[in-house]
Amino acid sequence: METHRLVRPKDLNQYGHLFGGRLLAWVDEDSWIAASLEFPGSRFVTMAMDEVVFRHSVKEGTILTIKSESVKLGRTSATYEVRVVDEQAQDDNPIFTTRVTFVKVDESGRKAPIIK
């Protein structure tokens, strides 16, 4: 799945760069949407992000592309590889990459099997 985000003034820190926490929220939300679309009716919670390394700063007006791809499916969990890039940049270097793992839970918050 691929989504896009426009970096606006409200997303910036005091130095005029994208807040890291804002990017993490977008990555979490967009990969959760990918999992929810792949497994309709499932109730997912975020279990882990493998790595949090911001490779370079992002300024206002940047259009980010967030790509989430399923890479592992367990009995109760699904893992997505996420890549964030500036499609308008001259280089092909990602701004951020990670793997996000979600666990399916029932109404009581207990792990539940993923049914495809």
C-alpha positions in Angstrom: 0.0 0.0 0.0 1.2 3.5 -0.7 0.0 6.8 0.8 1.2 10.4 0.7 1.6 13.1 3.3 2.2 16.8 2.9 4.5 18.3 5.5 2.7 21.4 6.9 3.8 24.1 9.4 2.0 22.3 12.2 4.2 19.2 11.6 7.5 21.2 12.2 9.7 21.6 15.2 11.2 24.8 16.4 14.0 24.5 13.8 11.7 24.1 10.8 12.0 20.4 10.4 9.5 17.6 10.6 9.0 16.3 14.1 10.2 12.7 14.4 7.1 11.8 16.4 4.8 13.1 13.7 6.5 10.8 11.2 6.3 7.9 13.5 2.6 8.5 14.0 2.1 8.6 10.2 4.1 5.3 9.7 2.1 3.6 12.5 -1.2 4.8 11.1 -0.5 4.0 7.4 0.9 0.6 8.1 -2.1 -0.2 10.4 -4.4 0.8 7.5 -2.4 -1.6 5.2 -2.9 -4.4 7.7 -6.6 -3.6 8.2 -7.2 -3.6 4.5 -5.4 -6.9 4.0 -7.3 -8.5 6.9 -10.8 -6.9 7.0 -12.6 -7.0 10.3 -9.4 -7.6 12.3 -8.6 -5.6 15.3 -4.9 -4.8 15.3 -2.6 -3.1 17.9 0.9 -2.1 17.3 3.4 -4.4 19.0 6.8 -3.1 17.7 8.8 -1.0 15.4 12.1 -2.6 14.7 14.3 0.5 14.2 13.8 4.2 14.5 16.6 6.0 12.6 15.8 9.3 10.8 18.3 9.5 7.9 17.8 13.2 7.0 15.6 16.1 7.9 12.4 17.0 6.1 11.2 20.6 5.5 7.8 22.2 5.1 6.1 21.5 1.7 7.7 18.1 1.2 5.4 15.4 -0.1 6.3 12.2 1.5 5.4 8.8 0.1 4.9 6.1 2.7 5.0 2.5 1.3 3.9 -0.4 3.5 4.5 -4.0 2.3 3.5 -7.2 4.1 6.7 -9.2 4.8 5.7 -11.7 7.5 2.5 -13.4 8.7 2.3 -15.3 12.0 -0.6 -16.9 13.7 -1.6 -13.8 15.5 0.8 -11.1 14.1 1.5 -9.4 10.8 4.7 -7.5 10.0 5.0 -4.7 7.4 8.1 -3.2 6.0 7.7 0.6 5.7 9.8 2.9 3.6 9.4 6.7 3.6 10.7 8.7 0.7 10.6 12.1 -0.8 9.7 11.3 -4.4 10.7 14.8 -5.5 14.3 14.5 -4.2 17.1 14.0 -6.6 18.5 11.0 -4.8 16.8 7.6 -4.0 17.7 7.6 -0.3 14.9 6.9 2.0 14.1 9.3 4.8 13.1 6.5 7.1 12.6 2.7 7.0 11.4 0.2 9.6 9.3 -2.9 10.2 6.1 -2.5 12.1 4.5 -5.6 13.7 0.8 -5.7 14.6 -1.0 -8.2 16.8 -4.6 -9.1 16.3 -6.6 -8.9 19.5 -10.2 -9.8 20.4 -12.7 -7.5 22.2 -11.0 -8.3 25.5 -7.5 -7.4 24.3 -6.3 -11.0 24.1 -4.4 -12.3 21.1 -6.5 -13.8 18.4 -5.7 -15.8 15.3 -5.5 -14.0 11.9 -7.8 -15.5 9.4 -7.0 -14.6 5.8 
